[in-house]
Amino acid sequence: MFKIYVDGDAFPNLLKPILLKQIERLGIQTVAVANKKINLGKSKNITYLIVDAGADEADDKIVEILQRG
């Protein structure tokens, strides 16, 4: 199984319900990374991770926690 990492700082509000629907339909584990509280929706498959404020902090954190494969 795979996991999706989402940079929540730049994620368009219009796409949030579309993403949530697919996360639930497919049971995809998702990590939303942002420098402020965001809400993609309520799901047992979504984990929210808040990072320090800054232009690339969410991107840098995603790169830091990714593993090959």
Jmol script that loads the backbone (N, CA, C; Angstrom):
load data "model"
ATOM      1  N   MET A   1       0.849  -1.191   0.000  1.00  0.00           N
ATOM      2  CA  MET A   1       0.000   0.000   0.000  1.00  0.00           C
ATOM      3  C   MET A   1       0.881   1.234   0.000  1.00  0.00           C
ATOM      4  N   PHE A   2       0.376   2.306  -0.505  1.00  0.00           N
ATOM      5  CA  PHE A   2       1.140   3.538  -0.580  1.00  0.00           C
ATOM      6  C   PHE A   2       0.486   4.617   0.262  1.00  0.00           C
ATOM      7  N   LYS A   3       1.171   5.732   0.387  1.00  0.00           N
ATOM      8  CA  LYS A   3       0.704   6.864   1.181  1.00  0.00           C
ATOM      9  C   LYS A   3       0.857   8.124   0.338  1.00  0.00           C
ATOM     10  N   ILE A   4      -0.094   9.038   0.483  1.00  0.00           N
ATOM     11  CA  ILE A   4      -0.042  10.321  -0.215  1.00  0.00           C
ATOM     12  C   ILE A   4       0.378  11.396   0.778  1.00  0.00           C
ATOM     13  N   TYR A   5       1.296  12.258   0.341  1.00  0.00           N
ATOM     14  CA  TYR A   5       1.691  13.428   1.120  1.00  0.00           C
ATOM     15  C   TYR A   5       1.193  14.660   0.389  1.00  0.00           C
ATOM     16  N   VAL A   6       0.462  15.522   1.086  1.00  0.00           N
ATOM     17  CA  VAL A   6      -0.137  16.703   0.479  1.00  0.00           C
ATOM     18  C   VAL A   6       0.460  17.946   1.124  1.00  0.00           C
ATOM     19  N   ASP A   7       0.951  18.869   0.299  1.00  0.00           N
ATOM     20  CA  ASP A   7       1.372  20.177   0.790  1.00  0.00           C
ATOM     21  C   ASP A   7       0.098  21.001   0.949  1.00  0.00           C
ATOM     22  N   GLY A   8      -0.381  21.073   2.163  1.00  0.00           N
ATOM     23  CA  GLY A   8      -1.650  21.738   2.427  1.00  0.00           C
ATOM     24  C   GLY A   8      -1.602  23.243   2.329  1.00  0.00           C
ATOM     25  N   ASP A   9      -0.407  23.838   2.360  1.00  0.00           N
ATOM     26  CA  ASP A   9      -0.297  25.296   2.283  1.00  0.00           C
ATOM     27  C   ASP A   9      -0.784  25.832   0.946  1.00  0.00           C
ATOM     28  N   ALA A  10      -0.638  25.063  -0.093  1.00  0.00           N
ATOM     29  CA  ALA A  10      -0.991  25.538  -1.427  1.00  0.00           C
ATOM     30  C   ALA A  10      -2.120  24.729  -2.051  1.00  0.00           C
ATOM     31  N   PHE A  11      -2.792  23.915  -1.272  1.00  0.00           N
ATOM     32  CA  PHE A  11      -3.810  23.028  -1.834  1.00  0.00           C
ATOM     33  C   PHE A  11      -5.120  23.792  -2.046  1.00  0.00           C
ATOM     34  N   PRO A  12      -5.644  23.808  -3.259  1.00  0.00           N
ATOM     35  CA  PRO A  12      -6.867  24.571  -3.555  1.00  0.00           C
ATOM     36  C   PRO A  12      -8.101  24.021  -2.827  1.00  0.00           C
ATOM     37  N   ASN A  13      -8.876  24.915  -2.255  1.00  0.00           N
ATOM     38  CA  ASN A  13     -10.095  24.519  -1.543  1.00  0.00           C
ATOM     39  C   ASN A  13     -11.058  23.753  -2.433  1.00  0.00           C
ATOM     40  N   LEU A  14     -11.098  24.078  -3.695  1.00  0.00           N
ATOM     41  CA  LEU A  14     -11.999  23.424  -4.637  1.00  0.00           C
ATOM     42  C   LEU A  14     -11.703  21.927  -4.765  1.00  0.00           C
ATOM     43  N   LEU A  15     -10.444  21.542  -4.592  1.00  0.00           N
ATOM     44  CA  LEU A  15     -10.053  20.142  -4.754  1.00  0.00           C
ATOM     45  C   LEU A  15     -10.188  19.314  -3.478  1.00  0.00           C
ATOM     46  N   LYS A  16     -10.365  19.952  -2.334  1.00  0.00           N
ATOM     47  CA  LYS A  16     -10.425  19.219  -1.062  1.00  0.00           C
ATOM     48  C   LYS A  16     -11.512  18.143  -1.047  1.00  0.00           C
ATOM     49  N   PRO A  17     -12.761  18.439  -1.434  1.00  0.00           N
ATOM     50  CA  PRO A  17     -13.780  17.379  -1.409  1.00  0.00           C
ATOM     51  C   PRO A  17     -13.512  16.256  -2.409  1.00  0.00           C
ATOM     52  N   ILE A  18     -12.876  16.579  -3.513  1.00  0.00           N
ATOM     53  CA  ILE A  18     -12.533  15.561  -4.517  1.00  0.00           C
ATOM     54  C   ILE A  18     -11.480  14.618  -3.946  1.00  0.00           C
ATOM     55  N   LEU A  19     -10.452  15.190  -3.331  1.00  0.00           N
ATOM     56  CA  LEU A  19      -9.406  14.377  -2.719  1.00  0.00           C
ATOM     57  C   LEU A  19      -9.971  13.516  -1.597  1.00  0.00           C
ATOM     58  N   LEU A  20     -10.775  14.115  -0.733  1.00  0.00           N
ATOM     59  CA  LEU A  20     -11.366  13.372   0.383  1.00  0.00           C
ATOM     60  C   LEU A  20     -12.198  12.194  -0.107  1.00  0.00           C
ATOM     61  N   LYS A  21     -12.975  12.397  -1.136  1.00  0.00           N
ATOM     62  CA  LYS A  21     -13.803  11.318  -1.677  1.00  0.00           C
ATOM     63  C   LYS A  21     -12.947  10.141  -2.126  1.00  0.00           C
ATOM     64  N   GLN A  22     -11.834  10.428  -2.798  1.00  0.00           N
ATOM     65  CA  GLN A  22     -10.971   9.354  -3.290  1.00  0.00           C
ATOM     66  C   GLN A  22     -10.180   8.692  -2.158  1.00  0.00           C
ATOM     67  N   ILE A  23      -9.768   9.485  -1.178  1.00  0.00           N
ATOM     68  CA  ILE A  23      -9.092   8.921  -0.003  1.00  0.00           C
ATOM     69  C   ILE A  23      -9.997   7.900   0.666  1.00  0.00           C
ATOM     70  N   GLU A  24     -11.244   8.250   0.836  1.00  0.00           N
ATOM     71  CA  GLU A  24     -12.207   7.352   1.483  1.00  0.00           C
ATOM     72  C   GLU A  24     -12.539   6.155   0.591  1.00  0.00           C
ATOM     73  N   ARG A  25     -12.763   6.405  -0.681  1.00  0.00           N
ATOM     74  CA  ARG A  25     -13.136   5.334  -1.604  1.00  0.00           C
ATOM     75  C   ARG A  25     -12.050   4.270  -1.718  1.00  0.00           C
ATOM     76  N   LEU A  26     -10.799   4.724  -1.762  1.00  0.00           N
ATOM     77  CA  LEU A  26      -9.684   3.809  -1.969  1.00  0.00           C
ATOM     78  C   LEU A  26      -8.964   3.433  -0.675  1.00  0.00           C
ATOM     79  N   GLY A  27      -9.307   4.082   0.436  1.00  0.00           N
ATOM     80  CA  GLY A  27      -8.660   3.797   1.713  1.00  0.00           C
ATOM     81  C   GLY A  27      -7.194   4.184   1.726  1.00  0.00           C
ATOM     82  N   ILE A  28      -6.866   5.292   1.097  1.00  0.00           N
ATOM     83  CA  ILE A  28      -5.480   5.726   0.974  1.00  0.00           C
ATOM     84  C   ILE A  28      -5.059   6.502   2.222  1.00  0.00           C
ATOM     85  N   GLN A  29      -3.979   6.052   2.858  1.00  0.00           N
ATOM     86  CA  GLN A  29      -3.415   6.800   3.974  1.00  0.00           C
ATOM     87  C   GLN A  29      -2.814   8.093   3.426  1.00  0.00           C
ATOM     88  N   THR A  30      -3.163   9.218   4.055  1.00  0.00           N
ATOM     89  CA  THR A  30      -2.763  10.531   3.566  1.00  0.00           C
ATOM     90  C   THR A  30      -2.205  11.359   4.705  1.00  0.00           C
ATOM     91  N   VAL A  31      -1.120  12.069   4.430  1.00  0.00           N
ATOM     92  CA  VAL A  31      -0.534  12.988   5.395  1.00  0.00           C
ATOM     93  C   VAL A  31      -0.618  14.384   4.799  1.00  0.00           C
ATOM     94  N   ALA A  32      -1.331  15.270   5.480  1.00  0.00           N
ATOM     95  CA  ALA A  32      -1.448  16.659   5.046  1.00  0.00           C
ATOM     96  C   ALA A  32      -0.466  17.482   5.867  1.00  0.00           C
ATOM     97  N   VAL A  33       0.480  18.103   5.191  1.00  0.00           N
ATOM     98  CA  VAL A  33       1.531  18.873   5.848  1.00  0.00           C
ATOM     99  C   VAL A  33       1.311  20.349   5.532  1.00  0.00           C
ATOM    100  N   ALA A  34       1.273  21.187   6.578  1.00  0.00           N
ATOM    101  CA  ALA A  34       1.043  22.614   6.372  1.00  0.00           C
ATOM    102  C   ALA A  34       1.633  23.398   7.540  1.00  0.00           C
ATOM    103  N   ASN A  35       1.801  24.709   7.339  1.00  0.00           N
ATOM    104  CA  ASN A  35       2.321  25.538   8.418  1.00  0.00           C
ATOM    105  C   ASN A  35       1.218  26.210   9.229  1.00  0.00           C
ATOM    106  N   LYS A  36      -0.005  25.784   8.982  1.00  0.00           N
ATOM    107  CA  LYS A  36      -1.157  26.239   9.780  1.00  0.00           C
ATOM    108  C   LYS A  36      -2.201  25.132   9.752  1.00  0.00           C
ATOM    109  N   LYS A  37      -3.159  25.226  10.621  1.00  0.00           N
ATOM    110  CA  LYS A  37      -4.215  24.213  10.662  1.00  0.00           C
ATOM    111  C   LYS A  37      -5.032  24.280   9.375  1.00  0.00           C
ATOM    112  N   ILE A  38      -5.173  23.131   8.724  1.00  0.00           N
ATOM    113  CA  ILE A  38      -6.005  23.034   7.528  1.00  0.00           C
ATOM    114  C   ILE A  38      -6.994  21.891   7.732  1.00  0.00           C
ATOM    115  N   ASN A  39      -7.969  21.824   6.873  1.00  0.00           N
ATOM    116  CA  ASN A  39      -8.962  20.763   6.987  1.00  0.00           C
ATOM    117  C   ASN A  39      -9.285  20.233   5.590  1.00  0.00           C
ATOM    118  N   LEU A  40      -8.771  19.044   5.301  1.00  0.00           N
ATOM    119  CA  LEU A  40      -9.132  18.386   4.038  1.00  0.00           C
ATOM    120  C   LEU A  40     -10.454  17.653   4.190  1.00  0.00           C
ATOM    121  N   GLY A  41     -10.842  17.416   5.427  1.00  0.00           N
ATOM    122  CA  GLY A  41     -12.056  16.686   5.728  1.00  0.00           C
ATOM    123  C   GLY A  41     -11.805  15.722   6.864  1.00  0.00           C
ATOM    124  N   LYS A  42     -12.859  15.164   7.366  1.00  0.00           N
ATOM    125  CA  LYS A  42     -12.751  14.232   8.481  1.00  0.00           C
ATOM    126  C   LYS A  42     -12.628  12.813   7.922  1.00  0.00           C
ATOM    127  N   SER A  43     -11.520  12.153   8.281  1.00  0.00           N
ATOM    128  CA  SER A  43     -11.282  10.810   7.795  1.00  0.00           C
ATOM    129  C   SER A  43     -10.272  10.120   8.697  1.00  0.00           C
ATOM    130  N   LYS A  44     -10.484   8.851   8.925  1.00  0.00           N
ATOM    131  CA  LYS A  44      -9.516   8.070   9.696  1.00  0.00           C
ATOM    132  C   LYS A  44      -8.254   7.839   8.887  1.00  0.00           C
ATOM    133  N   ASN A  45      -8.296   8.128   7.596  1.00  0.00           N
ATOM    134  CA  ASN A  45      -7.152   7.921   6.709  1.00  0.00           C
ATOM    135  C   ASN A  45      -6.244   9.148   6.587  1.00  0.00           C
ATOM    136  N   ILE A  46      -6.627  10.272   7.206  1.00  0.00           N
ATOM    137  CA  ILE A  46      -5.841  11.502   7.082  1.00  0.00           C
ATOM    138  C   ILE A  46      -5.163  11.827   8.407  1.00  0.00           C
ATOM    139  N   THR A  47      -3.866  12.107   8.316  1.00  0.00           N
ATOM    140  CA  THR A  47      -3.090  12.597   9.449  1.00  0.00           C
ATOM    141  C   THR A  47      -2.647  14.009   9.106  1.00  0.00           C
ATOM    142  N   TYR A  48      -2.770  14.913  10.062  1.00  0.00           N
ATOM    143  CA  TYR A  48      -2.370  16.295   9.844  1.00  0.00           C
ATOM    144  C   TYR A  48      -1.064  16.564  10.574  1.00  0.00           C
ATOM    145  N   LEU A  49      -0.135  17.212   9.902  1.00  0.00           N
ATOM    146  CA  LEU A  49       1.172  17.531  10.463  1.00  0.00           C
ATOM    147  C   LEU A  49       1.425  19.016  10.257  1.00  0.00           C
ATOM    148  N   ILE A  50       1.623  19.750  11.352  1.00  0.00           N
ATOM    149  CA  ILE A  50       1.884  21.189  11.269  1.00  0.00           C
ATOM    150  C   ILE A  50       3.387  21.422  11.416  1.00  0.00           C
ATOM    151  N   VAL A  51       3.934  22.217  10.507  1.00  0.00           N
ATOM    152  CA  VAL A  51       5.356  22.551  10.507  1.00  0.00           C
ATOM    153  C   VAL A  51       5.513  24.039  10.804  1.00  0.00           C
ATOM    154  N   ASP A  52       6.758  24.477  10.970  1.00  0.00           N
ATOM    155  CA  ASP A  52       7.042  25.891  11.210  1.00  0.00           C
ATOM    156  C   ASP A  52       6.602  26.731  10.018  1.00  0.00           C
ATOM    157  N   ALA A  53       6.344  28.014  10.279  1.00  0.00           N
ATOM    158  CA  ALA A  53       5.966  28.936   9.214  1.00  0.00           C
ATOM    159  C   ALA A  53       7.149  29.156   8.280  1.00  0.00           C
ATOM    160  N   GLY A  54       6.868  29.317   7.018  1.00  0.00           N
ATOM    161  CA  GLY A  54       7.915  29.571   6.029  1.00  0.00           C
ATOM    162  C   GLY A  54       7.496  29.041   4.678  1.00  0.00           C
ATOM    163  N   ALA A  55       8.056  29.649   3.653  1.00  0.00           N
ATOM    164  CA  ALA A  55       7.638  29.356   2.282  1.00  0.00           C
ATOM    165  C   ALA A  55       7.782  27.888   1.897  1.00  0.00           C
ATOM    166  N   ASP A  56       8.859  27.234   2.287  1.00  0.00           N
ATOM    167  CA  ASP A  56       9.104  25.862   1.839  1.00  0.00           C
ATOM    168  C   ASP A  56       9.113  24.842   2.969  1.00  0.00           C
ATOM    169  N   GLU A  57       8.624  25.211   4.127  1.00  0.00           N
ATOM    170  CA  GLU A  57       8.681  24.309   5.280  1.00  0.00           C
ATOM    171  C   GLU A  57       7.893  23.017   5.046  1.00  0.00           C
ATOM    172  N   ALA A  58       6.708  23.117   4.475  1.00  0.00           N
ATOM    173  CA  ALA A  58       5.910  21.909   4.216  1.00  0.00           C
ATOM    174  C   ALA A  58       6.604  21.022   3.182  1.00  0.00           C
ATOM    175  N   ASP A  59       7.109  21.623   2.122  1.00  0.00           N
ATOM    176  CA  ASP A  59       7.840  20.867   1.099  1.00  0.00           C
ATOM    177  C   ASP A  59       9.053  20.167   1.707  1.00  0.00           C
ATOM    178  N   ASP A  60       9.814  20.912   2.494  1.00  0.00           N
ATOM    179  CA  ASP A  60      11.022  20.354   3.104  1.00  0.00           C
ATOM    180  C   ASP A  60      10.692  19.198   4.040  1.00  0.00           C
ATOM    181  N   LYS A  61       9.602  19.309   4.791  1.00  0.00           N
ATOM    182  CA  LYS A  61       9.218  18.247   5.720  1.00  0.00           C
ATOM    183  C   LYS A  61       8.808  16.991   4.955  1.00  0.00           C
ATOM    184  N   ILE A  62       8.076  17.159   3.871  1.00  0.00           N
ATOM    185  CA  ILE A  62       7.677  16.003   3.053  1.00  0.00           C
ATOM    186  C   ILE A  62       8.912  15.295   2.521  1.00  0.00           C
ATOM    187  N   VAL A  63       9.857  16.039   1.999  1.00  0.00           N
ATOM    188  CA  VAL A  63      11.095  15.436   1.484  1.00  0.00           C
ATOM    189  C   VAL A  63      11.836  14.727   2.616  1.00  0.00           C
ATOM    190  N   GLU A  64      11.860  15.322   3.784  1.00  0.00           N
ATOM    191  CA  GLU A  64      12.566  14.747   4.929  1.00  0.00           C
ATOM    192  C   GLU A  64      11.980  13.393   5.352  1.00  0.00           C
ATOM    193  N   ILE A  65      10.658  13.256   5.311  1.00  0.00           N
ATOM    194  CA  ILE A  65      10.039  12.028   5.824  1.00  0.00           C
ATOM    195  C   ILE A  65       9.810  10.949   4.765  1.00  0.00           C
ATOM    196  N   LEU A  66      10.004  11.296   3.490  1.00  0.00           N
ATOM    197  CA  LEU A  66       9.831  10.304   2.441  1.00  0.00           C
ATOM    198  C   LEU A  66      10.924   9.247   2.495  1.00  0.00           C
ATOM    199  N   GLN A  67      10.568   8.040   2.091  1.00  0.00           N
ATOM    200  CA  GLN A  67      11.529   6.944   2.003  1.00  0.00           C
ATOM    201  C   GLN A  67      11.437   6.349   0.611  1.00  0.00           C
ATOM    202  N   ARG A  68      12.555   5.886   0.108  1.00  0.00           N
ATOM    203  CA  ARG A  68      12.580   5.261  -1.210  1.00  0.00           C
ATOM    204  C   ARG A  68      11.656   4.049  -1.200  1.00  0.00           C
ATOM    205  N   GLY A  69      10.885   3.907  -2.298  1.00  0.00           N
ATOM    206  CA  GLY A  69      10.004   2.747  -2.415  1.00  0.00           C
ATOM    207  C   GLY A  69       8.622   3.074  -2.014  1.00  0.00           C
TER     208      GLY A  69
END
end "model"
wireframe off; spacefill off
backbone 0.3
color backbone group
